[in-house]
Amino acid sequence: MRVSEPPQSTFKLSLHHGIWHVTLDGLFFGAYPSKASALSSIGDSQRALATTGRVVTILIPEEELGSSKGWQSPGNARRL
């Protein structure tokens, strides 16, 4: 008997002209005036997705984490 993988979702943040844009699984999720408000909204949704057993990844541009190599998930890929 094969055990299936839990469903997965990915939030991706990007900064465009001073506005934080968030996508969920490649679809527009929201636009926020600050990184903190974007992350707060993601956190609320992440908790809701956890009730369905989803694995959630949050991708943030590395330059926002002090590097310039692309995208990084800062330890947020985990089963909730």
Beta strands, then each sheet from edge to edge (+ up, - down):
strand 1: 8-16
strand 2: 19-24
strand 3: 27-32
strand 4: 55-61
strand 5: 71-72
strand 6: 78-79
sheet 1: 3+ 2- 1+ 4+ 5-
sheet 2: 3+ 2- 1+ 4+ 6-
end
